[in-house]
Amino acid sequence: MLEPIHKQDPAPRLRQLAHAVSAAVLLLGVPGAAYAQAAPDGAGALAGTPPDTVIVTGARGTGRTVANSAAPIDVISAQQLLATGKLNLLDALDTALPSFNLPARVQPDLGSIVRAGQLRNLDPSHTLVLVNGKRRHTTAIVNEDGFPGSVATDLALIPTGAIARVEILRDGASAIYGSDAIAGVINIILKSDDKGSFSTQLGSTYDGDGTNGSARIDGGTRLGEHGFAHFGAEVQRQGIAVRNFGLNPGYLSYPAVRNSDGQLVKLGANNSLPAGASPNPAEANRNSNPWRNTGVPQSTTTSLSANLGYDLSNDVQLYGFGTYAHRNARSAQNFRLPNTIFNNNRGLLSVYPDGFTPYETTSENDFALTGGIKGETAGWSWDVSSTYGRDDIDVGVENSANYSLTYPGGKTDFRIGNQRYSRSTTNADARRPVTLGLSEPADLSVGLEYSHETQQRSPGEPASWQGSGSSALAGYLPVDASDTARHSYAAYVGLGAKLTPQLLLDTALRAEKYSDFGSKTTGRLSARYDVTPAVAVRGTVSNGFHAPSLVTQSYSNTSDHAGVPYTLAQPNSAAARALGAQALKPEKSTNLSAGLTFNPTSTLRLAVDAYQIKVSDRLGVSSNIGIDRSSGVALDGSGRPLTAAQATVIENLLRSAGLAVGNGLVAHYFANVGDTRTRGIDLTAEDVLRVADGKLRWTVAANINHTSLVGKAALPTVLQGLPNIGTLSKSAEYDLLYRAPRDKEIVTVAYEKAGWTFNLRETRYGKLKRLNAITGGDYQLKAAFVTDVSVGYDISKRINVTVGANNVFDQKPGQVPREARSAASLAQYTGAYDNSGPLGVLGGYYYARATVHF
């Protein structure tokens, strides 16, 4: 018999209903049935998160808990993060949250190393990240593909072992925290207890590659009777895994041999054998699968953390916390065939006779430090703090070449440049109860904030950008170097009050002024009404915004594509303005949500929340504007043929922008491209039961969402009439709307008995819509089910060993349909994964972990 674990028995009819609901959802929530079910975003049952857990995210008042909050908040504990079997926080959140999407595809260039996920199918930069309630800085890298212009917080650099819990507010909270909270808030709470632990984990894919591992240690101590200190350290290593398809037998790799004189000659179209030539004898022993850039790159991350507090008196406490991470990463790029080398620099064949794979490298230092003092004075609770965060990345290329250099003797390793970003934020917050003649005092909160941001981009060594530049990633040009700064001021006021014992209202208003784009005011009204002790309705109306990142506004880049420069111009530069660019505007949102909660017992919780998020002035990238004559035929920036008259118009436009056309030039820039509307539903359920003298925890979690384009920005006047130029390309539109699955469901079951723990997690990823760039239509990636299992045993009260497997049945994404592949792709590769969704190409993964508590 299933018996709920609770402190007090509810009324008989309520208890019977709770039994029925819990048993029904548990029986329906077996693997494969998650599609029709609901669950808490975060599957908190694995951690046993009690409903009376006090939360600090999204409310300035005191006493708010998971069960009585006016807006949906999920809590993920340290135990649950560990149970995912993932090495870092970014991947763990993707495993635990239905509303979180982490695209599996390794983006080109630095996007394969600095990754970001999205909440509710919105941009990664629409999610605000806090640590202990204080704003976390972003990365120094701007995304050019997939999420154009996005600069997000790198969750993979926050040491997982230092985390006590993670709170996720899925409704935007710009009225409390300011910019970036359009999709939601992730607040990472660091450990502060006097306990400690050490754990080590080692794992590998079923194919035996992609070996990874971690070692974590953390521990705390009391500082006499008045303080605490908790420190942590960890090392994570990820080995390379490769899932590229091989070359077709008829696709040649080496330059051919001319029959008349035995000299080498370049291959024909799609690497076919040219007339009057024979295949190179080296073809007989060639590597038929030389590409290494589909899978996962190798990296090593070392991180440290500290969290301290000390009571100066009964009413005043000093506190401080910080994190530091150093990451070295090496990501394989496209393989350069011997024929490609022969066509560009024949002397280089003596260095790379069989071709080469260039590797982009990063050496990154990221740290954040917060110090503050808080206390109680004359009825006010106050908190004054300052936070400084910085991300510093040295970028390089190894095993590469610059076709413009002389070989042998030319460089093969290059320093590409450096990118840095920093943010300092000072806050002064205060709150107090105020008597308004209500059933209980209201919570009044006020605050001020000042923020200063800087970014610098330093050029690479001359050999990396001279001529055609280093292969795979050209060095940053001196003209693309930048050093900019901005500041902002903000003030907010909030009031939360129970108008009646059943009705809670929580309001907030915030005004913010930026030095570069002006002012913005945001507000929020949340309400909760307890219909009965077990049933409540809640809703939120708010607006928010995302300030264009300083990194985005300052970024420009020039790269060489077969002798044709491709330029991403700063939106404020003279060249971009001449091509129709305007100063970037903040993205603005209007958020609506309404929900129902049902908590019939102390352990059983069910909720449904519907939401709508309208975002105007979405950030994107303009069409490619330019001309390419490298093939001898005039093509536009999209690779389509131009008439002589069209080519003349485009060349004149580029020259008027001060750009030298030469053999061709293609330019584009970041821009506000349109308005979107996202509608969705979050469904949640969880309970804890006694089964056969053991404890059974189950959760079911689901997110269903749909984003539509409700308006496009007008095409700049100077671009109107140009061929194949629009505000949004079809590809960019699909990236904007269909990056995440339409739905995602997670079912978890955890059973504990006599020192044994069994965890089962079933995740369903819904269908994905993708553009067929060949036909102009689209195709579907079918839904996928992924099963994760782990078994743990407590050898003693302090020692636990766990073995597990993620993606037990070795699920992989489908291939791109043949009709959606280009002629060049069909000629070259035997197949092509479409790994643009959350299901990666690595397949099954198994691991073992040992943990010691002290």
C-alpha atoms as one frame of an Amber mdcrd trajectory, in Angstrom:
protein
   0.000   0.000   0.000   1.218   3.501  -0.822   1.264   5.742   2.244   2.131
   9.453   1.978   4.754  10.759   4.354   3.350  13.705   6.291   3.353  15.271
   9.705  -0.428  15.559  10.161  -3.259  13.682   8.514  -5.474  15.908   6.373
  -9.232  15.687   6.391 -10.422  12.206   5.350 -11.875  13.188   1.968  -8.825
  15.325   1.170  -6.544  12.468   2.140  -8.435  10.021  -0.075  -8.155  12.446
  -2.990  -4.439  12.851  -2.344  -3.967   9.066  -2.407  -5.819   8.796  -5.679
  -3.945  11.638  -7.376  -0.544  10.444  -6.186  -1.109   6.843  -7.215  -2.605
   7.809 -10.585   0.218  10.151 -11.532   2.824   7.643 -10.376   1.295   4.856
 -12.462   0.964   7.100 -15.499   4.447   8.512 -15.065   6.329   5.441 -16.203
   8.849   5.729 -19.052   7.062   6.596 -22.252   3.982   8.072 -20.550   5.517
  11.422 -19.678   4.017  13.074 -22.732   0.603  13.336 -21.122   1.737  14.206
 -17.652   2.847  17.159 -15.577   5.761  17.881 -13.274   7.692  20.419 -11.306
  10.190  22.339 -13.318  13.281  20.964 -11.739  11.977  17.647 -10.493  12.518
  18.659  -6.896  11.466  15.319  -5.479  14.892  13.845  -5.977  16.136  16.350
  -3.463  13.034  16.043  -1.301  12.519  19.817  -1.353   9.919  20.508   1.343
   7.125  22.962   0.514   8.092  25.170   3.464  11.588  25.821   2.055  12.143
  29.578   2.344  13.018  31.088  -1.021  14.824  34.365  -1.629  14.314  34.772
  -5.374  11.672  37.116  -6.751  10.460  38.606  -3.485  11.939  41.237  -1.176
   9.618  40.301   1.659  10.297  37.620   4.263   8.694  34.253   4.822   8.025
  33.338   1.193   8.209  29.600   0.556   7.901  27.279  -2.401   4.321  26.500
  -1.367   3.011  30.033  -0.752   4.858  32.111  -3.345   2.831  34.354  -5.656
   4.816  33.175  -8.713   6.078  29.674  -9.607   9.526  28.973  -8.198  11.479
  25.730  -8.473  14.226  24.625  -6.115  16.950  22.180  -7.195  19.166  20.893
  -4.411  22.827  19.925  -4.456  21.792  16.261  -4.246  19.665  16.576  -7.340
  22.452  18.271  -9.303  24.774  15.412  -8.349  22.165  12.807  -9.302  22.088
  14.005 -12.924  25.550  12.538 -13.487  26.589  15.733 -15.315  29.912  17.461
 -14.771  28.766  21.085 -14.773  25.782  23.209 -13.793  24.807  24.038 -17.373
  24.313  20.390 -18.357  22.711  19.547 -15.005  20.040  22.231 -15.419  19.289
  20.972 -18.911  18.726  17.509 -17.427  16.530  18.774 -14.589  14.383  21.547
 -16.120  11.729  20.978 -18.795  11.664  24.701 -19.617  15.446  24.758 -20.182
  16.933  23.925 -23.597  20.615  23.391 -24.320  21.229  22.874 -28.054  23.520
  19.922 -28.615  25.076  21.185 -31.827  28.596  22.440 -31.399  28.480  25.950
 -32.803  31.352  27.059 -35.024  34.359  28.822 -33.566  34.154  29.825 -29.893
  30.501  28.808 -29.649  31.711  25.216 -29.342  33.425  26.125 -26.065  31.322
  28.908 -24.523  27.822  27.432 -24.547  24.503  28.774 -23.299  20.984  27.431
 -22.740  17.603  29.071 -23.012  14.511  29.240 -20.805  11.109  29.022 -22.480
  12.551  29.124 -26.011  13.827  32.671 -25.536  17.364  33.975 -25.923  20.019
  32.853 -23.389  20.645  36.522 -22.567  16.983  36.790 -21.485  17.752  34.759
 -18.347  19.252  36.640 -15.412  21.746  34.723 -13.268  22.311  35.595  -9.608
  24.662  34.135  -7.019  23.392  34.498  -3.451  20.928  37.028  -4.838  23.625
  39.207  -6.449  23.899  39.750 -10.201  26.463  37.560 -11.967  28.548  38.945
 -14.837  28.308  37.551 -18.362  30.911  36.005 -20.618  33.163  38.109 -22.867
  32.069  36.149 -25.965  29.214  37.254 -28.204  27.305  34.575 -30.106  27.288
  35.082 -33.877  25.275  31.984 -34.858  22.065  30.520 -33.502  21.517  33.276
 -30.927  22.986  36.264 -32.799  24.171  39.054 -30.537  23.550  37.070 -27.366
  25.995  37.444 -24.473  24.969  35.111 -21.663  26.277  34.079 -18.265  28.479
  30.993 -18.542  26.913  28.568 -16.059  29.560  25.937 -16.811  32.154  28.019
 -14.920  30.304  28.068 -11.585  31.656  25.223  -9.383  28.818  22.747  -8.888
  30.204  21.346  -5.651  29.853  24.746  -3.983  26.102  24.952  -4.598  23.563
  24.325  -1.853  20.561  24.792  -4.138  19.365  26.595  -7.246  16.153  28.638
  -7.305  14.467  29.272 -10.651  11.842  31.981 -10.988  10.209  31.285 -14.338
   8.320  34.562 -14.471  10.389  37.601 -15.371  11.483  39.831 -12.513  12.934
  42.909 -14.211  10.968  45.092 -11.791  13.128  43.688  -8.993  16.455  42.916
 -10.628  16.542  45.059 -13.781  17.748  43.988 -17.213  17.921  40.391 -18.501
  15.062  38.753 -16.543  12.610  38.482 -19.464  12.546  34.660 -19.479  13.304
  34.133 -15.807  15.866  34.221 -13.018  18.334  31.535 -11.943  19.593  32.201
  -8.416  22.494  30.020  -7.251  22.747  29.702  -3.464  26.207  28.723  -2.196
  26.774  26.350   0.694  27.235  27.936   4.136  27.115  24.967   6.520  29.979
  23.397   8.471  29.803  20.051   6.694  32.094  18.755   3.979  32.313  16.240
   1.180  34.641  14.798  -1.428  33.456  13.128  -4.601  35.080  11.837  -7.721
  33.411  10.637 -10.890  34.684   8.950 -14.044  32.679   8.163 -17.156  32.788
   7.420 -20.861  30.505   7.046 -23.841  29.443   3.589 -24.962  31.902   3.960
 -27.855  34.778   4.406 -25.423  35.614   8.022 -26.276  34.585  11.283 -24.635
  36.038  10.095 -21.341  35.410  12.636 -18.620  35.810  12.959 -14.912  35.672
  15.279 -11.948  37.039  15.624  -8.449  35.242  17.893  -5.978  35.925  18.808
  -2.400  34.160  21.285  -0.165  34.019  21.949   3.529  32.821  24.478   6.044
  33.637  25.581   9.546  32.159  27.818  12.186  34.113  30.973  12.973  33.640
  30.789  16.717  30.042  31.484  17.681  29.537  34.352  15.266  30.495  33.297
  11.768  30.920  30.676   9.113  33.212  29.889   6.209  32.674  27.376   3.435
  35.222  26.642   0.698  35.175  24.445  -2.359  37.444  23.301  -5.175  36.936
  21.073  -8.181  38.547  19.897 -11.396  36.625  18.729 -14.460  38.123  17.124
 -17.551  36.319  16.339 -20.774  37.937  14.246 -23.486  37.173  14.641 -27.168
  34.480  12.511 -28.780  33.938  12.334 -32.546  30.773  11.368 -34.427  31.479
  12.641 -37.947  30.364  10.686 -40.992  33.016   9.475 -43.402  33.754  10.587
 -46.952  32.044   9.058 -49.926  34.374   6.704 -51.850  34.155   8.851 -54.983
  35.029  12.065 -53.138  38.784  12.505 -53.573  41.117  14.043 -50.989  44.446
  14.560 -52.794  45.249  16.583 -55.900  45.058  14.407 -58.994  48.004  13.325
 -61.170  47.995  14.654 -64.733  48.403  11.787 -67.187  50.584  13.694 -69.675
  53.456  14.614 -67.352  52.702  13.218 -63.868  52.299  16.664 -62.344  49.740
  17.348 -59.601  46.569  19.197 -60.620  43.627  20.388 -58.596  40.477  18.293
 -58.466  37.287  19.125 -60.312  33.880  20.156 -58.950  32.977  18.412 -55.677
  36.480  16.901 -55.605  35.893  14.810 -58.698  38.621  13.547 -60.997  39.399
  16.125 -63.705  39.671  15.119 -67.355  43.085  13.778 -68.394  44.137  12.874
 -64.845  44.404   9.841 -62.581  43.726   9.536 -58.869  46.664  10.299 -56.602
  48.224   7.036 -55.317  47.880   8.447 -51.782  44.109   7.969 -52.080  44.601
   4.256 -51.455  45.738   4.870 -47.870  43.782   8.014 -47.065  41.854   8.578
 -43.863  38.264   8.064 -45.019  36.836   9.853 -41.959  39.178  12.760 -41.172
  36.627  15.250 -39.771  36.630  15.582 -35.957  34.265  18.468 -35.221  30.949
  16.704 -34.577  30.809  15.473 -30.994  32.315  17.219 -27.994  35.608  19.164
 -27.687  38.185  18.570 -25.004  38.510  20.871 -22.004  39.859  21.133 -18.467
  38.190  23.393 -15.912  39.513  24.167 -12.453  37.353  26.200 -10.087  37.358
  27.525  -6.542  34.672  29.010  -4.299  34.332  30.701  -0.939  31.341  31.845
   1.122  31.865  33.633   4.440  29.887  35.558   7.022  30.652  37.044  10.435
  28.358  38.708  12.983  29.860  41.960  14.220  26.969  42.176  16.667  23.524
  40.736  17.135  22.260  43.115  14.443  25.121  43.468  11.931  26.862  40.879
   9.747  29.790  41.134   7.364  29.694  38.709   4.447  31.587  37.865   1.308
  31.660  35.208  -1.363  33.399  34.559  -4.621  34.205  32.088  -7.367  37.167
  31.592  -9.661  37.475  29.334 -12.699  40.220  28.617 -15.204  39.337  26.731
 -18.355  41.576  25.450 -21.135  39.694  24.160 -24.145  40.582  22.856 -27.587
  37.930  22.504 -30.276  38.447  20.770 -33.637  37.320  22.656 -36.750  36.789
  21.618 -40.360  39.437  19.322 -41.800  41.575  20.862 -44.575  42.030  18.309
 -47.356  45.364  17.965 -49.182  43.626  19.233 -52.334  42.581  22.393 -50.476
  46.174  22.952 -49.382  47.417  22.375 -52.928  44.983  24.985 -54.263  46.018
  27.625 -51.710  49.678  27.077 -50.779  51.585  24.218 -52.400  54.560  24.640
 -50.078  52.294  23.794 -47.153  51.945  20.244 -48.439  55.441  19.571 -47.106
  54.097  20.398 -43.633  50.688  18.748 -43.944  50.983  16.171 -46.761  47.761
  14.443 -45.624  45.777  17.560 -44.674  45.247  19.055 -41.254  42.611  19.744
 -38.594  43.009  23.185 -37.019  42.038  23.499 -33.351  40.668  26.670 -31.830
  41.952  27.105 -28.282  40.991  29.208 -25.303  42.695  29.965 -22.036  40.080
  31.580 -19.833  40.105  33.141 -16.379  36.756  34.005 -14.843  36.151  35.321
 -11.351  33.548  37.117  -9.262  33.849  38.628  -5.805  31.137  40.089  -3.558
  31.513  41.849  -0.232  28.823  43.393   1.891  27.381  44.266   5.248  23.803
  43.782   6.378  21.860  44.264   9.526  18.856  45.608  11.441  18.476  49.238
  12.476  15.367  51.031  13.790  13.044  48.432  12.315  14.765  48.387   8.918
  16.587  45.361   7.500  19.334  46.706   5.255  22.005  45.304   2.973  24.862
  47.166   1.258  27.098  45.207  -1.104  29.444  45.490  -4.054  30.178  42.825
  -6.676  32.928  42.693  -9.262  33.091  40.065 -11.979  35.447  39.603 -14.913
  35.856  37.168 -17.797  39.200  37.150 -19.651  39.767  34.869 -22.655  42.936
  34.383 -24.700  42.049  32.860 -28.053  44.387  30.902 -30.291  44.594  28.416
 -33.152  46.854  25.356 -33.176  47.815  22.953 -35.978  46.722  25.585 -38.482
  48.294  27.669 -41.256  48.030  31.021 -42.993  47.924  30.401 -46.726  49.490
  33.832 -47.267  52.726  32.799 -45.513  55.666  30.915 -46.994  55.951  27.210
 -46.181  57.838  25.352 -45.007  58.945  27.734 -42.279  55.695  29.629 -41.767
  53.811  29.613 -38.459  51.243  26.902 -37.696  50.145  28.116 -34.231  48.680
  31.611 -33.849  47.592  34.005 -31.130  44.172  35.187 -32.323  43.629  37.864
 -29.676  42.039  38.522 -26.316  38.510  39.372 -25.168  37.652  40.759 -21.746
  34.501  41.879 -20.003  33.955  43.162 -16.476  31.039  44.414 -14.440  30.970
  46.058 -11.023  27.635  46.478  -9.243  26.923  48.261  -5.967  23.586  47.759
  -4.229  21.904  49.357  -1.232  18.698  47.569  -0.217  16.372  48.079   2.733
  13.057  46.670   3.852  10.751  46.854   6.833   7.281  45.793   7.905   4.704
  48.595   7.745   1.317  48.681   9.388  -1.458  49.457   6.948  -4.382  48.335
   9.051  -4.354  44.886   7.485  -4.449  41.471   9.100  -0.652  41.491   9.226
   2.090  44.041   8.443   3.049  44.595   4.818   6.615  44.281   3.512   8.064
  47.522   2.156  11.332  47.374   0.218  13.447  50.067  -1.425  16.829  50.030
  -3.106  19.462  51.742  -5.228  21.965  50.277  -7.668  24.957  51.508  -9.627
  26.687  49.426 -12.285  29.802  49.993 -14.392  30.780  47.770 -17.319  33.896
  47.586 -19.461  34.978  45.481 -22.427  38.207  45.222 -24.366  39.110  43.317
 -27.510  42.791  43.088 -28.387  44.128  42.178 -31.843  46.033  39.010 -32.598
  49.611  38.711 -33.736  50.162  40.033 -37.280  50.699  36.570 -38.772  47.183
  35.612 -37.634  45.397  38.328 -39.623  47.730  39.262 -42.467  46.659  38.117
 -45.938  44.037  35.406 -45.709  44.563  35.012 -41.960  45.018  31.862 -39.923
  42.884  28.964 -41.097  39.731  28.139 -39.052  39.774  31.455 -37.196  41.560
  34.543 -38.437  43.200  36.816 -35.898  41.389  39.883 -34.672  42.357  42.832
 -36.844  43.683  46.033 -35.266  40.708  47.832 -36.823  38.373  45.484 -34.899
  40.016  46.184 -31.537  37.798  47.994 -29.028  37.831  49.445 -25.531  34.456
  50.714 -24.317  32.583  51.300 -21.072  29.162  52.289 -19.810  27.346  52.795
 -16.527  23.798  52.689 -15.242  21.751  53.822 -12.259  18.630  52.221 -10.840
  16.098  52.706  -8.051  13.252  50.419  -7.033  10.408  50.188  -4.535   8.306
  47.170  -3.658   5.334  46.416  -1.430   3.954  43.011  -0.531   0.830  42.768
   1.571  -1.856  40.341   2.595  -5.054  42.301   2.017  -6.918  39.437   3.660
  -5.669  36.205   5.219  -6.270  34.583   1.815  -5.166  37.307  -0.629  -1.515
  38.247  -1.152  -0.448  41.102  -3.433   3.199  41.715  -4.307   4.148  44.801
  -6.296   7.414  46.292  -7.511   8.507  49.268  -9.587  12.014  49.921 -10.909
  13.512  52.802 -12.890  16.854  52.361 -14.643  19.022  54.700 -16.704  21.867
  53.607 -18.962  24.557  55.932 -20.211  24.370  54.565 -23.769  20.706  54.024
 -24.643  18.588  55.864 -22.071  15.997  55.003 -19.453  13.563  52.180 -18.802
  10.874  51.678 -16.141   9.519  48.259 -15.265   6.768  47.102 -12.939   5.245
  43.954 -11.572   1.989  42.960  -9.871   1.698  39.429  -8.487  -1.313  38.057
  -6.668  -2.145  34.840  -4.879  -5.495  33.820  -3.459  -5.835  30.780  -1.208
  -9.249  29.378  -2.077  -8.797  26.703   0.595  -5.750  25.631   2.621  -4.988
  23.212  -0.210  -5.992  25.167  -3.341  -4.708  28.524  -4.533  -4.770  30.617
  -7.683  -1.943  32.969  -8.642  -0.951  35.308 -11.408   1.582  37.933 -12.438
   1.533  40.907 -14.786   4.898  42.515 -15.495   7.078  44.145 -18.072  10.807
  43.748 -18.550  13.708  44.524 -20.820  17.098  43.316 -21.946  19.714  46.000
 -22.443  21.877  45.371 -25.516  25.140  44.010 -24.164  28.146  46.274 -24.173
  30.063  43.403 -25.789  27.483  43.163 -28.575  27.470  46.887 -29.271  31.274
  47.013 -29.386  31.872  43.876 -31.439  33.161  43.773 -35.007  34.978  41.016
 -36.815  36.577  40.425 -40.198  37.333  36.989 -41.617  38.513  35.658 -44.955
  36.296  33.337 -47.020  38.341  32.070 -49.972  39.865  35.504 -50.499  36.643
  37.455 -49.858  36.435  39.455 -46.600  33.317  38.896 -44.491  32.748  41.772
 -42.066  30.485  41.931 -39.039  30.382  45.691 -38.504  29.634  47.491 -35.260
  26.041  48.778 -35.424  27.247  52.286 -34.579  30.120  52.315 -37.073  30.037
  54.560 -40.131  30.142  51.535 -42.442  27.157  49.851 -40.761  25.169  53.094
 -40.671  25.752  53.555 -44.403  24.306  50.059 -44.908  21.168  50.876 -42.943
  22.169  49.981 -39.383  20.694  51.840 -36.432  21.730  52.034 -32.798  20.612
  48.902 -30.980  17.518  49.312 -28.821  16.733  47.327 -25.680  14.468  44.342
 -26.147  11.215  44.975 -24.254   8.767  42.434 -22.882   5.259  42.177 -21.474
   4.759  39.092 -19.318   1.451  37.534 -18.238   0.995  34.366 -16.193  -1.819
  32.641 -14.333  -1.758  29.420 -12.381  -3.439  27.004 -10.024  -1.770  25.105
  -7.183  -3.093  22.076  -5.309  -1.294  20.942  -2.141  -3.593  18.433  -0.444
  -0.894  17.053   1.898   2.438  18.165   3.256   4.222  16.240   0.473   1.913
  16.093  -2.550   2.110  19.206  -4.741   0.505  19.859  -8.092   0.458  23.056
 -10.142  -0.299  24.355 -13.603   0.895  27.755 -14.817   0.148  29.319 -18.197
   2.195  32.223 -19.522   2.575  34.637 -22.396   5.712  36.650 -23.096   5.705
  39.281 -25.812   9.153  40.595 -26.733   9.569  43.566 -29.044  12.728  44.604
 -30.879  14.260  41.121 -30.743  17.971  41.110 -31.389  19.199  39.425 -34.568
  21.529  39.948 -37.489  20.990  41.639 -40.835  21.118  39.829 -44.164  24.512
  39.429 -45.826  25.042  42.533 -47.957  27.760  42.214 -50.575  29.280  40.564
 -53.574  31.621  37.610 -54.097  33.610  37.283 -57.345  36.031  34.596 -56.132
  34.463  31.929 -58.383  34.609  34.170 -61.433  30.833  34.721 -61.262  29.254
  37.596 -59.327  27.351  36.152 -56.352  25.500  37.986 -53.586  26.110  37.511
 -49.861  23.835  34.451 -49.895  25.685  32.773 -52.773  23.073  33.514 -55.443
  23.990  34.816 -58.918  23.714  38.544 -59.649  23.086  40.331 -62.898  25.634
  42.929 -63.986  23.238  45.735 -63.026  22.605  44.223 -59.562  26.332  43.745
 -58.974  26.962  47.396 -59.828  24.290  48.601 -57.382  25.737  46.510 -54.550
  29.339  47.529 -55.250  28.341  51.214 -55.293  26.539  50.784 -51.962  29.585
  49.122 -50.379  31.907  51.847 -51.674  29.579  54.534 -50.300  30.004  52.854
 -46.910  33.769  53.285 -47.187  34.412  49.607 -47.845  36.948  48.415 -50.436
  35.252  45.833 -52.642  38.253  44.285 -54.450  37.464  40.679 -55.387  34.359
  40.978 -53.272  33.181  41.884 -49.788  30.233  40.774 -47.659  29.049  42.767
 -44.647  26.337  42.398 -42.007  25.595  43.761 -38.524  23.539  43.099 -35.404
  20.091  44.687 -35.509  16.661  44.706 -33.871  14.727  42.505 -36.284  11.173
  42.075 -35.000   8.664  41.106 -32.317   7.785  37.655 -30.966   5.124  36.146
 -28.737   5.769  33.024 -26.656   2.881  31.152 -25.079   3.266  28.122 -22.897
   2.223  25.969 -19.973   4.282  24.580 -17.086   2.799  21.524 -15.381   4.139
  20.206 -12.083   3.494  17.319  -9.692   5.481  15.528  -6.988   5.049  13.392
  -3.889   6.917  11.216  -1.385   5.492   7.850  -0.373   6.287   4.884   1.876
   6.628   1.696  -0.179   7.767  -1.666   1.236   9.552  -0.017   4.166  11.369
   2.320   1.811  10.875   5.873   0.608   9.661   6.497  -2.932   9.950   9.983
  -4.428   8.353  10.720  -7.792   8.070  13.813  -9.909   6.576  14.557 -13.270
   7.506  17.787 -15.053   6.445  19.280 -18.372   6.802  22.442 -20.410   4.828
  23.139 -23.583   5.532  26.332 -25.501   5.160  27.969 -28.887   6.827  31.115
 -30.218   5.445  33.083 -33.143   6.698  36.080 -35.071   4.149  38.895 -34.721
   6.052  41.663 -36.474   9.181  42.398 -38.495  11.289  45.530 -38.426  11.158
  47.616 -41.584  13.924  46.986 -44.087  16.307  49.990 -44.158  15.679  52.289
 -47.109  19.159  51.834 -48.581  18.607  48.052 -48.774  15.181  48.112 -50.338
  15.212  46.739 -53.845  18.426  44.758 -53.411  18.114  41.076 -54.400  17.689
  38.458 -51.650  17.855  41.061 -48.863  15.262  41.040 -46.090  14.958  41.957
 -42.432  15.092  38.275 -41.522  16.358  35.433 -43.656  14.297  32.263 -43.517
  17.130  30.543 -41.667  17.327  33.321 -39.062  13.549  33.207 -38.625  13.592
  29.465 -37.930  16.421  29.927 -35.425  14.350  32.573 -33.666  11.165  30.517
 -33.463  12.051  26.824 -33.407  15.340  26.409 -31.580  13.784  24.500 -28.650
  11.370  21.544 -28.837   7.685  22.430 -28.705   7.451  20.393 -25.500   9.707
  18.622 -23.029   8.664  16.216 -20.269  10.647  14.669 -17.421   9.545  11.807
 -15.147  11.720  10.831 -12.200  11.381   8.043  -9.667  13.778   7.609  -6.752
  13.533   4.757  -4.263  15.605   4.538  -1.074  15.804   1.554   1.237  18.423
   0.060   3.554  21.262   2.171   2.179  20.333   1.560  -1.460  19.124   4.294
  -3.813  17.632   3.670  -7.240  17.032   6.605  -9.617  15.132   6.448 -12.899
  14.627   9.481 -15.120  12.748   9.475 -18.429  12.944  12.579 -20.629  10.886
  13.163 -23.721  11.965  15.819 -26.205   9.159  16.907 -28.489   9.301  17.331
 -32.257  11.508  19.967 -33.834  10.786  21.969 -36.977  13.754  22.662 -39.226
  14.257  24.612 -42.441  14.958  22.799 -45.684  17.327  25.323 -47.206  17.294
  23.497 -50.540  13.552  23.422 -51.206  12.540  26.367 -49.028  10.166  24.142
 -47.081  10.817  22.415 -43.778  11.211  18.991 -42.210  10.565  17.498 -38.783
  12.894  15.865 -36.291  10.815  13.267 -34.488  10.309  13.174 -30.732  12.934
  11.309 -28.699  12.879   9.461 -25.384  16.012   9.361 -23.221  16.323   7.077
 -20.189  18.789   7.676 -17.339  19.375   5.156 -14.537  21.631   5.072 -11.482
  22.061   2.805  -8.463  23.823   3.911  -5.292  24.810   2.187  -2.061  25.896
   3.659   1.277  28.910   1.620   2.311  28.787   3.483   5.615  27.130   6.596
   6.972  29.814   8.653   5.280  30.668   6.768   2.072  28.479   6.251  -0.980
  29.243   4.625  -4.321  27.009   5.111  -7.362  27.018   3.676 -10.859  24.791
   4.964 -13.596  24.090   5.352 -17.276  22.617   8.340 -19.076  20.829   7.727
 -22.370  20.705   4.014 -21.588  19.264   3.031 -24.954  21.860   4.987 -26.945
  19.453   7.413 -28.599  20.907   9.753 -31.256  19.389  12.469 -33.419  18.130
  11.681 -36.899  19.980  12.594 -40.056  19.291  15.567 -42.263  16.992  14.315
 -45.060  18.750  13.850 -48.394  16.459  16.398 -50.012  17.589  19.001 -47.456
  21.314  18.486 -48.143  23.255  20.462 -50.704  24.854  18.822 -53.732  28.279
  19.448 -52.179  27.247  17.713 -48.936  25.784  14.730 -50.777  28.929  14.379
 -52.847  31.230  14.587 -49.841  29.705  12.835 -46.824  28.024   9.457 -46.349
  25.572  11.062 -43.922  24.874  14.130 -41.781  23.368  14.303 -38.291  20.904
  17.054 -37.492  22.075  17.689 -33.945  20.627  21.186 -33.698  18.202  19.987
 -31.022  18.875  18.965 -27.400  19.611  15.323 -28.222  23.351  15.038 -28.763
  25.228  12.693 -31.073  27.308  10.993 -28.376  24.703   8.391 -27.476  24.910
   6.369 -24.264  27.184   7.340 -21.388  28.068   5.391 -18.251  29.802   6.542
 -15.086  30.846   5.627 -11.573  31.047   8.000  -8.615  32.306   7.773  -5.052
  31.361  10.316  -2.385  32.697  10.758   1.136  30.952  13.054   3.633  32.799
  14.506   6.583
